Amino acid sequence: MSTETADSSKPAVDSVLDNDDITDEFPHVRPLEYVLIHMPSGNVKMTNLKPKTQVSLGKFGTFNSDNLIGKPFGLSYEIYDTKGNIRPVRNWALAAVGKETNANNQEIKDSAKVQKLTYQEVEQLKQEGLKGNMAHEDIIKKIIESHSEFDKKTEFSKAKYIQRKRKKFMKVFTPVRPTLYNIAQHFFTKNPDKIKNMRIDTLSQMLNLANVHANSKMLVVDDTQGLIISAVAERMAGYGKVVGIHDGDNQNYDVMRYMNFSKRILDSIHTIPLAKVDPNEPDDEFIPRTEEEIAAMSIHELRGYERRQRVTAEKAETRKLLFEGNFDG
């Protein structure tokens, strides 16, 4: 695994994976990958799962990253003790709701007296849950059983009631794989200005109209901090070439870092500043050093020299791809 510098013509990401999980039938959470953590409140947290770290979910608790690494996406997990251990849980809202009945909520008495448990007893149950002595599912079940009017609720009302109790008592979260759809939805909801308010349906139409497919050569001008070029790269899956033109000296494809792209996909992406699309503009100059000068360099100086050499060559290669033309879209 490696990390690219921001001034490279290659996208900057936190880590480079050796292989994709695109073909996995049941993708699992892997170390040093980004994951979307969905919480009962509806909030979503984007986090990079580094081994041996504690991941805080605010009031929903803290879990050890090692306990989630290797687990499948899409399942809900409960933090059941103070050590950050987790375990899979079922969807309680669905499990507790049965067949539709004739209940219509009309006979329900809206009063604190419908709950037989006292405030002190409920608080005691919460403390038992925090200590790991009692499963949060059992706490909710006990509260439901102590609700004298629960059976009079409609099935829809029962589901809503259970969901409210889940948010209050259960330290539950769901890890979601950061696919293009999920990433686009996440930023459209949380920070739409970042992606120029682009909806996922608009993005999908752009991909289809541009005929983006594997083994093609695509030219992309991206002003959505990497959403569009990430979409093109994901669809091509590393087979072909993607040339991205960006404003400023360095690209700002921030969205791309969350896609967990493999080295094959990242190597298919080449970026170039808008100021360098003029063929009359010369390539960046790199002055090679003599063997004696290289031998006298410190380790830090040698790494900087090799990085500049690599970046200069990558920029020249990207300009060559651009001026060759023959783009498919």
Phi, psi and chi 1 to 4 in degrees:
 res  aa     phi    psi   chi1   chi2   chi3   chi4
   1 MET       -  147.1  -63.5 -175.1  179.0      -
   2 SER  -146.7  170.9   62.3      -      -      -
   3 THR  -130.1  128.9  -58.7      -      -      -
   4 GLU   -88.4  150.5  -66.5  -68.2  -14.5      -
   5 THR   -83.1  159.5   55.2      -      -      -
   6 ALA   -68.9  -26.2      -      -      -      -
   7 ASP   -88.6    5.1   59.4  -12.8      -      -
   8 SER   -78.4  157.8  169.9      -      -      -
   9 SER   -80.3   -1.8   62.9      -      -      -
  10 LYS   -94.4  147.5  -66.1  -64.8 -177.2 -178.5
  11 PRO   -61.1  141.9  -21.6   32.3      -      -
  12 ALA   -86.6  122.7      -      -      -      -
  13 VAL  -132.3  162.4  -65.3      -      -      -
  14 ASP   -71.6  -37.4  -67.0  -33.3      -      -
  15 SER  -153.6  152.8   62.4      -      -      -
  16 VAL  -110.7  123.5  179.9      -      -      -
  17 LEU   -88.1  149.8  -55.4  172.9      -      -
  18 ASP   -78.4  -30.2  -64.7  -34.7      -      -
  19 ASN  -145.9  161.4   60.4  -63.3      -      -
  20 ASP   -91.6  160.8  -62.6  -57.4      -      -
  21 ASP  -107.3   16.1   62.7    0.4      -      -
  22 ILE   -61.7  -37.5  -63.8  175.6      -      -
  23 THR   -88.5   -3.9   57.6      -      -      -
  24 ASP   -67.5  133.3  -68.7   -8.3      -      -
  25 GLU   -69.4  -38.3 -173.0  173.0   -0.7      -
  26 PHE  -130.8   87.8  -61.9  105.3      -      -
  27 PRO   -60.7  140.7  -21.5   33.6      -      -
  28 HIS  -114.9  157.9  -72.6   59.9      -      -
  29 VAL   -68.2  130.9  178.2      -      -      -
  30 ARG  -118.4  153.7  -60.2 -167.5  -69.7 -172.3
  31 PRO   -65.9  149.8   22.7  -32.6      -      -
  32 LEU    63.8   21.4  -59.8  176.1      -      -
  33 GLU  -108.8  154.4  -77.2 -167.2   -8.5      -
  34 TYR   -80.9  147.3  -82.3   95.3      -      -
  35 VAL  -144.5  145.0   59.8      -      -      -
  36 LEU   -93.2  121.2  -66.7  164.9      -      -
  37 ILE  -100.9  111.3  -57.5  -67.4      -      -
  38 HIS   -92.0  129.2  -73.1 -126.4      -      -
  39 MET  -110.7  159.8  -70.1  170.2  -83.2      -
  40 PRO   -57.2  -27.0  -25.3   34.6      -      -
  41 SER   -71.4  -12.0   60.9      -      -      -
  42 GLY    98.0  -11.4      -      -      -      -
  43 ASN   -72.9  152.0  -67.5  -27.7      -      -
  44 VAL  -127.0  132.1  179.6      -      -      -
  45 LYS  -114.8  128.9  177.9  174.0 -177.8  174.3
  46 MET   -95.4  124.8 -180.0   92.5   70.0      -
  47 THR  -143.3  149.3 -175.4      -      -      -
  48 ASN   -96.4  118.6 -174.4  -77.9      -      -
  49 LEU   -82.1   95.8  -84.8 -171.7      -      -
  50 LYS   -91.5  137.1  -61.3  176.9 -178.5  177.6
  51 PRO   -58.9  150.4  -23.2   33.8      -      -
  52 LYS    59.4   40.4  -64.6  178.9  173.0   45.1
  53 THR  -128.4  158.1   58.4      -      -      -
  54 GLN   -98.4  128.6  -64.1  -67.2  -41.2      -
  55 VAL  -106.1  116.4 -178.6      -      -      -
  56 SER   -91.3  132.5  174.6      -      -      -
  57 LEU  -115.4   27.7  -57.8 -179.3      -      -
  58 GLY    67.6 -129.4      -      -      -      -
  59 LYS   -68.6  -13.2   68.4  176.9 -178.2  179.1
  60 PHE   -87.1    2.5  -64.2  105.1      -      -
  61 GLY   103.5 -173.8      -      -      -      -
  62 THR  -132.2  137.2  -59.5      -      -      -
  63 PHE  -127.7  156.6   68.6   90.8      -      -
  64 ASN   -82.3  128.7 -170.0  -58.7      -      -
  65 SER   -59.0  -33.6   61.1      -      -      -
  66 ASP   -62.2  -26.6  -70.5  -12.6      -      -
  67 ASN   -75.3  -19.8  -65.9  -29.4      -      -
  68 LEU   -97.5  -31.3 -177.3   60.1      -      -
  69 ILE   -60.3  129.1  -66.7  172.2      -      -
  70 GLY    94.5   -9.9      -      -      -      -
  71 LYS   -86.9  153.2  -60.9  -72.0 -164.9  -57.1
  72 PRO   -72.7  148.8   24.2  -32.7      -      -
  73 PHE   -69.3  157.7  -72.6  105.1      -      -
  74 GLY    90.8  -20.7      -      -      -      -
  75 LEU   -82.9  152.2  -67.8 -178.3      -      -
  76 SER   -92.6  139.2  -66.4      -      -      -
  77 TYR  -124.3  144.5  -61.2   90.8      -      -
  78 GLU  -109.5  133.5  175.5 -170.0   14.5      -
  79 ILE   -84.8  109.2  -54.9  171.2      -      -
  80 TYR  -107.8    2.5   64.9   88.2      -      -
  81 ASP  -152.4  179.0   62.0   16.0      -      -
  82 THR   -80.3   -4.6   56.7      -      -      -
  83 LYS   -90.8   -3.8  -62.2  178.9 -179.5  178.8
  84 GLY    85.0   18.8      -      -      -      -
  85 ASN   -77.4  149.4  -70.2  -46.6      -      -
  86 ILE  -130.3  160.5   62.3  174.8      -      -
  87 ARG  -150.9  150.2   59.1 -170.1  172.4 -162.9
  88 PRO   -66.5  145.9  -16.6   29.7      -      -
  89 VAL  -131.4  152.7  -66.9      -      -      -
  90 ARG   -82.8  166.3   57.8  179.6  174.7  173.3
  91 ASN   -77.4   99.3 -170.3  -39.8      -      -
  92 TRP   -67.4  -32.1 -120.9   83.3      -      -
  93 ALA   -62.2  -37.3      -      -      -      -
  94 LEU   -80.2  -37.0  -64.4  179.1      -      -
  95 ALA   -67.4  -32.5      -      -      -      -
  96 ALA   -85.1  -13.6      -      -      -      -
  97 VAL   -93.4  128.3  175.6      -      -      -
  98 GLY  -102.5 -147.4      -      -      -      -
  99 LYS   -75.2  156.7  -63.8 -179.7  179.4  178.9
 100 GLU   -64.8  139.6 -171.9   60.9   55.1      -
 101 THR  -120.5 -172.9   66.1      -      -      -
 102 ASN   -88.6    4.7  -66.4  -35.5      -      -
 103 ALA   -62.2  142.2      -      -      -      -
 104 ASN  -136.9   11.5   55.2   19.3      -      -
 105 ASN    72.2   -2.2  -65.8  -15.7      -      -
 106 GLN   -70.4  -30.2  -69.6 -177.5   -2.2      -
 107 GLU   -92.6    3.4  -56.9  -62.7  -34.4      -
 108 ILE   -76.3  133.2  -65.8  177.8      -      -
 109 LYS   -95.0  114.8  -61.7  176.9 -178.2  178.3
 110 ASP   -81.8   88.4 -170.7   10.0      -      -
 111 SER  -151.5  153.6  169.6      -      -      -
 112 ALA   -66.6  -18.2      -      -      -      -
 113 LYS   -71.6  -14.6  -64.5 -179.7  180.0  179.8
 114 VAL   -69.7  -19.6  -60.2      -      -      -
 115 GLN   -97.5  113.8  178.5   53.5 -105.0      -
 116 LYS   -72.0  -26.2  -61.3  175.8 -177.4  177.6
 117 LEU   -74.4  137.5  -67.4  175.4      -      -
 118 THR   -78.8  167.9   64.7      -      -      -
 119 TYR   -59.8  -42.2  172.5   79.6      -      -
 120 GLN   -63.6  -38.1  -70.1   76.3   13.2      -
 121 GLU   -67.8  -38.6  -71.3  173.4  -30.7      -
 122 VAL   -65.8  -42.3  172.4      -      -      -
 123 GLU   -63.3  -36.7  -73.5  -61.1  -51.8      -
 124 GLN   -64.7  -39.8 -178.2   61.4   34.8      -
 125 LEU   -62.6  -41.0  -69.3  174.8      -      -
 126 LYS   -62.2  -41.0  -70.3  171.2   65.2  175.8
 127 GLN   -65.8  -38.3  -70.1  -58.2  -42.6      -
 128 GLU   -64.0  -36.9  -69.0  -62.0  -46.4      -
 129 GLY   -66.5  -41.7      -      -      -      -
 130 LEU   -63.7  -33.8  -69.2  174.1      -      -
 131 LYS   -79.6  -11.7  -64.9  175.5 -177.3  177.2
 132 GLY    85.1    9.1      -      -      -      -
 133 ASN   -81.6  -16.8  -62.8  -27.7      -      -
 134 MET  -144.2  130.0 -170.6  174.1 -173.5      -
 135 ALA   -66.6  142.7      -      -      -      -
 136 HIS   -65.3  -27.7  -67.4   91.0      -      -
 137 GLU   -62.4  -40.0  -67.7 -179.6   -2.3      -
 138 ASP   -68.8  -33.4  -66.1  -26.1      -      -
 139 ILE   -62.7  -48.1  -64.1  175.7      -      -
 140 ILE   -64.0  -40.0  -64.5  175.6      -      -
 141 LYS   -61.8  -41.3 -176.1  177.3 -179.6 -179.7
 142 LYS   -65.4  -38.7 -165.2  171.4 -175.4   64.4
 143 ILE   -65.8  -40.1  -68.7  174.3      -      -
 144 ILE   -65.0  -44.3  -68.9  173.3      -      -
 145 GLU   -64.0  -26.2  -69.7  173.3  -12.5      -
 146 SER   -89.9    0.0  -58.0      -      -      -
 147 HIS   -90.6  109.9 -165.4  -64.0      -      -
 148 SER   -68.6  -20.8   60.8      -      -      -
 149 GLU  -105.7    5.3  -56.1  -71.3  -61.0      -
 150 PHE   -61.8  -41.2 -175.0   77.9      -      -
 151 ASP   -67.0  -17.0  -68.8  -23.5      -      -
 152 LYS   -85.2   -8.0  -62.3  178.9 -178.2  179.3
 153 LYS   -77.3  153.7  -66.7  176.4  177.5  -73.9
 154 THR   -70.5  163.3   64.7      -      -      -
 155 GLU   -63.5  -33.9  -62.0  -53.9  -54.6      -
 156 PHE   -66.2  -42.2  179.4   72.0      -      -
 157 SER   -66.3  -36.7  -64.4      -      -      -
 158 LYS   -61.4  -44.7  -71.0  178.3 -178.5  178.0
 159 ALA   -62.2  -42.1      -      -      -      -
 160 LYS   -64.1  -41.1  -71.0  178.6   62.7  178.1
 161 TYR   -62.8  -44.4  179.3   84.5      -      -
 162 ILE   -65.2  -39.5  -66.2  169.7      -      -
 163 GLN   -64.1  -38.2  -72.7  -72.3   22.5      -
 164 ARG   -62.7  -41.0  -72.1 -161.1  -57.2  -90.1
 165 LYS   -69.4  -33.4  -62.2  -53.7  175.1 -175.9
 166 ARG   -60.7  -46.1  -82.2  173.8   59.2   93.2
 167 LYS   -62.6  -30.6  -67.3  178.6 -178.2 -179.8
 168 LYS   -85.2  -38.1 -174.1  174.1 -178.0  179.4
 169 PHE  -110.1  -27.7  -67.3  100.8      -      -
 170 MET   -96.2  130.9  -63.8 -170.7   72.2      -
 171 LYS   -90.7   74.9  -66.2 -177.1  175.1 -178.4
 172 VAL  -115.7  141.7  174.2      -      -      -
 173 PHE  -143.8  160.9   66.8   91.3      -      -
 174 THR  -129.0  118.1  -55.2      -      -      -
 175 PRO   -78.6  128.4   27.8  -31.2      -      -
 176 VAL  -119.4  134.2  175.8      -      -      -
 177 ARG   -68.2  132.6 -176.8  166.5  168.4 -105.1
 178 PRO   -79.7   72.5   29.2  -33.9      -      -
 179 THR   -74.8  171.4   61.1      -      -      -
 180 LEU   -58.0  -43.3  177.3   66.4      -      -
 181 TYR   -60.0  -48.4  177.1   87.0      -      -
 182 ASN   -67.2  -38.2  -68.6  -31.1      -      -
 183 ILE   -66.8  -44.4  -70.0  -67.5      -      -
 184 ALA   -61.8  -42.8      -      -      -      -
 185 GLN   -65.4  -39.1  -72.0  -69.6   91.3      -
 186 HIS   -61.6  -49.9  172.9   71.0      -      -
 187 PHE   -74.4  -30.8  -77.2  110.8      -      -
 188 PHE   -64.8  -32.7 -174.8   78.6      -      -
 189 THR   -82.8  -44.0  -58.4      -      -      -
 190 LYS   -87.6  -41.7 -175.4  176.8 -178.9  179.8
 191 ASN  -147.6   71.6 -171.9    5.5      -      -
 192 PRO   -62.9  -28.8   21.3  -32.0      -      -
 193 ASP   -63.4  -29.4  -69.3  -19.9      -      -
 194 LYS   -60.8  -36.7 -176.9 -176.5 -176.7   77.3
 195 ILE  -110.0   23.4   58.7  172.4      -      -
 196 LYS    56.7   37.1  -64.9  -65.1 -174.0  -73.3
 197 ASN    56.7   31.4  -66.4  -84.3      -      -
 198 MET   -83.6  124.5 -178.3  171.4  -69.0      -
 199 ARG   -85.4  159.3  -61.1 -172.9  -38.0 -146.8
 200 ILE   -65.4  -32.7 -174.5   63.5      -      -
 201 ASP   -69.5  -35.3   57.5  -36.2      -      -
 202 THR   -65.9  -42.4  -57.2      -      -      -
 203 LEU   -62.8  -41.0 -178.1   59.4      -      -
 204 SER   -66.3  -36.5   63.2      -      -      -
 205 GLN   -65.2  -39.3  -71.0 -176.9   28.4      -
 206 MET   -61.1  -43.5  -68.6  174.9   61.3      -
 207 LEU   -63.2  -41.2  -64.8  176.7      -      -
 208 ASN   -70.6  -43.5  -70.5  -29.0      -      -
 209 LEU   -67.6  -29.3  -67.9  173.1      -      -
 210 ALA   -84.8   -2.6      -      -      -      -
 211 ASN    54.8   48.2 -168.1   27.8      -      -
 212 VAL   -74.5  125.8  178.5      -      -      -
 213 HIS  -154.3  167.2   59.5  -83.4      -      -
 214 ALA   -64.7  156.4      -      -      -      -
 215 ASN    60.1   37.6  -61.8  -47.7      -      -
 216 SER  -126.0  173.2   59.4      -      -      -
 217 LYS  -121.4  116.1 -175.6  178.5  179.6 -177.3
 218 MET  -118.0  143.0  -53.6  -59.8  -62.8      -
 219 LEU  -111.6  125.3 -180.0   62.7      -      -
 220 VAL  -128.1  129.5 -179.5      -      -      -
 221 VAL  -108.9  112.2  179.5      -      -      -
 222 ASP  -116.1  122.7 -169.4  -25.9      -      -
 223 ASP  -122.4   25.9 -167.2   27.3      -      -
 224 THR  -114.6   27.9   61.1      -      -      -
 225 GLN    55.0   33.7  -64.7 -162.4   28.8      -
 226 GLY   102.3   -0.3      -      -      -      -
 227 LEU   -65.6  -46.0  178.3   64.0      -      -
 228 ILE   -67.6  -47.7  -63.8  175.2      -      -
 229 ILE   -68.2  -29.1 -162.1  168.6      -      -
 230 SER   -67.1  -39.3  -65.4      -      -      -
 231 ALA   -64.1  -42.7      -      -      -      -
 232 VAL   -64.2  -46.1  172.9      -      -      -
 233 ALA   -64.7  -38.9      -      -      -      -
 234 GLU   -65.2  -42.0 -175.9 -169.3   58.3      -
 235 ARG   -67.3  -35.6  177.1  165.1  -69.2 -164.7
 236 MET   -79.7  -19.8  -66.8  173.8   61.4      -
 237 ALA    57.2   28.8      -      -      -      -
 238 GLY    88.5    2.0      -      -      -      -
 239 TYR  -104.9  101.6  -60.9  101.8      -      -
 240 GLY   125.2 -164.5      -      -      -      -
 241 LYS  -129.8  137.5  -61.4  -71.0 -176.0 -177.7
 242 VAL  -123.1  121.3 -178.6      -      -      -
 243 VAL  -108.5  118.1  177.4      -      -      -
 244 GLY  -107.6  127.0      -      -      -      -
 245 ILE  -101.7  129.4  -61.6  177.8      -      -
 246 HIS  -132.2  157.8   57.1   82.5      -      -
 247 ASP   -82.0  150.9 -164.4   12.6      -      -
 248 GLY    83.3  170.5      -      -      -      -
 249 ASP   -70.8  -36.6  -66.3  -25.8      -      -
 250 ASN  -119.3  140.6  -57.5  -43.8      -      -
 251 GLN   -69.2  152.8   54.2   84.2    7.3      -
 252 ASN  -127.4   60.1 -177.1   26.3      -      -
 253 TYR   -88.4   64.6  -63.1  154.2      -      -
 254 ASP   -63.9  -36.6 -177.0   64.7      -      -
 255 VAL   -60.2  -32.1  173.2      -      -      -
 256 MET   -62.4  -30.5 -171.3  177.4  -65.5      -
 257 ARG   -63.8  -22.3   71.1  171.6   65.7 -113.7
 258 TYR   -88.2   -3.8  -54.4  114.1      -      -
 259 MET   -84.9   -8.6  -65.0  -66.2  -63.1      -
 260 ASN    56.9   41.3  -61.6  -29.8      -      -
 261 PHE   -68.3  146.8  -78.3  151.6      -      -
 262 SER   -81.2  171.0   65.9      -      -      -
 263 LYS   -60.7  -36.5 -175.0  176.4 -175.3  -59.1
 264 ARG   -61.4  -43.4 -175.5 -175.5   73.0 -113.8
 265 ILE   -69.2  -44.5  -66.8  179.5      -      -
 266 LEU   -63.1  -35.4  -67.6  175.1      -      -
 267 ASP   -69.6  -18.1  -74.8  -14.7      -      -
 268 SER   -85.2   -6.6   70.3      -      -      -
 269 ILE  -102.2  126.3  -57.1  170.1      -      -
 270 HIS  -127.1  130.9  -53.4  -93.7      -      -
 271 THR  -118.6  151.3   67.1      -      -      -
 272 ILE  -147.2  136.9 -177.8  172.9      -      -
 273 PRO   -67.5  150.7  -16.0   28.9      -      -
 274 LEU   -59.7  -30.8 -175.3   61.1      -      -
 275 ALA   -68.6  -13.6      -      -      -      -
 276 LYS  -105.6   10.6  -70.3  -69.4 -175.6  179.0
 277 VAL   -83.9   -8.8  -60.4      -      -      -
 278 ASP   -77.6  119.1 -174.6   -6.9      -      -
 279 PRO   -63.9  -20.3   20.8  -31.3      -      -
 280 ASN   -78.8  -13.7  -63.5  -41.3      -      -
 281 GLU   -77.0  127.0 -176.5   76.1   16.1      -
 282 PRO   -70.9  157.2   27.2  -34.6      -      -
 283 ASP   -67.2  157.4  -72.2  -25.5      -      -
 284 ASP   -60.6  139.3  -68.8  -14.2      -      -
 285 GLU   -88.5  136.2 -175.4  179.9    7.5      -
 286 PHE  -125.3  122.7  176.5   78.6      -      -
 287 ILE   -97.6  109.6  -57.7  175.8      -      -
 288 PRO   -69.5  146.7   23.8  -31.3      -      -
 289 ARG   -96.5  159.0  -59.0  -65.0 -176.6   88.6
 290 THR   -75.8  165.1   63.8      -      -      -
 291 GLU   -60.5  -36.7  -66.8 -177.1    2.1      -
 292 GLU   -66.1  -41.0  -68.8   77.9    9.5      -
 293 GLU   -66.7  -39.3  -69.9  174.8  -38.5      -
 294 ILE   -66.5  -40.9  -66.6  176.2      -      -
 295 ALA   -64.0  -28.9      -      -      -      -
 296 ALA   -84.9   -5.0      -      -      -      -
 297 MET   -74.8  148.3  -68.9 -179.7 -178.4      -
 298 SER   -75.9  170.3   65.2      -      -      -
 299 ILE   -60.5  -41.4  -64.8  178.2      -      -
 300 HIS   -64.1  -44.0  178.7   73.5      -      -
 301 GLU   -65.9  -38.6  -68.6  173.0  -26.7      -
 302 LEU   -66.1  -41.2 -179.4   59.5      -      -
 303 ARG   -63.7  -40.7  -72.6  176.2  178.0  173.8
 304 GLY   -64.7  -40.5      -      -      -      -
 305 TYR   -63.8  -46.4  173.3   78.9      -      -
 306 GLU   -66.7  -34.9  -68.8  175.0  -17.7      -
 307 ARG   -65.5  -45.9  177.9 -178.7   57.6   80.4
 308 ARG   -62.0  -38.3  -69.8 -168.9  -61.6  -87.4
 309 GLN   -63.7  -43.6 -175.5 -179.2   37.9      -
 310 ARG   -66.7  -44.0 -177.0 -179.6   67.1 -106.7
 311 VAL   -64.3  -41.3  169.1      -      -      -
 312 THR   -62.2  -43.3  -57.6      -      -      -
 313 ALA   -65.5  -39.3      -      -      -      -
 314 GLU   -65.7  -40.1  -71.8  173.1   -8.5      -
 315 LYS   -65.6  -39.7  -71.9 -177.5  176.2  179.8
 316 ALA   -64.8  -39.7      -      -      -      -
 317 GLU   -65.9  -38.6  174.7   63.0   20.1      -
 318 THR   -66.0  -42.5  -58.4      -      -      -
 319 ARG   -63.2  -37.4  -64.4 -168.4   76.8 -157.4
 320 LYS   -62.7  -43.8 -179.1 -179.2  178.0 -177.8
 321 LEU   -61.8  -39.1  -73.7  172.6      -      -
 322 LEU   -67.0  -46.6  175.4   65.7      -      -
 323 PHE   -75.0  -21.2  -61.1  145.4      -      -
 324 GLU   -67.4  -27.5  -75.9  175.5  -10.0      -
 325 GLY    69.6 -140.7      -      -      -      -
 326 ASN    58.8   39.6  -62.5  -40.5      -      -
 327 PHE   -79.1  144.3  -70.7   99.3      -      -
 328 ASP   -87.4  -13.0  -61.0  -60.6      -      -
 329 GLY  -178.8      -      -      -      -      -
